[in-house]
């Protein structure tokens, strides 16, 4: 699976650790930056290109990390076709994909430890959208263009 990852300074350390772990597994990692720690950088500069890449199908899933995960989630959801959420528990990590076709997981680099983040991302990457009738109906109502991007 080809996955994208992005962070600002608040998520830089966690992003680097996740990138290292997932590159040792059967994943191709595309890093959207930041590639060096810069305390003055801004998460939209990295998260929006990641979200566009996910929405366009250039990468299958995305991981966005900022200090709290909130800003990354807000920025990613500005891109049509991106379905991002701040995730802090295992159930939401897989349920967000299964029921809501989430394609970007957002994490807080200042609030989520690396072990927890690794487990959350694994649950997210291993989950598949159910294509259940009610889930498709809900996505169609939420998507202004009425499109659903299959996995």
C-alpha angles and dihedrals in degrees: 000000000000112000133179126218132191139171145166124221092286091060100029098106094045091047091053092050093047092046091053093049097045094044087062089057128062096289134111108219123208111192114209092186168208089189095183131035110264117170090202099054124115125228096224090064090065105023097053094055088048091051092048090051092051092046091049092049095243087126124022099223138004139220116202121186130185131151096285101006090237098099092046090052094049093048095047093050090058087073115085109240095024115114108188133169138178105245125198103158139051097241094055091046093065100023091056088062098038097050105019103029091236109187101179125052116204122205136184111237091197096047107033122069121223096250092051092043091051091052093046093050091048091053090048094049094046095050124094131201110259097215086215113169095244092046093051090047091052093048091050089054092049097045112079091209095044093235129138119198111217120218 
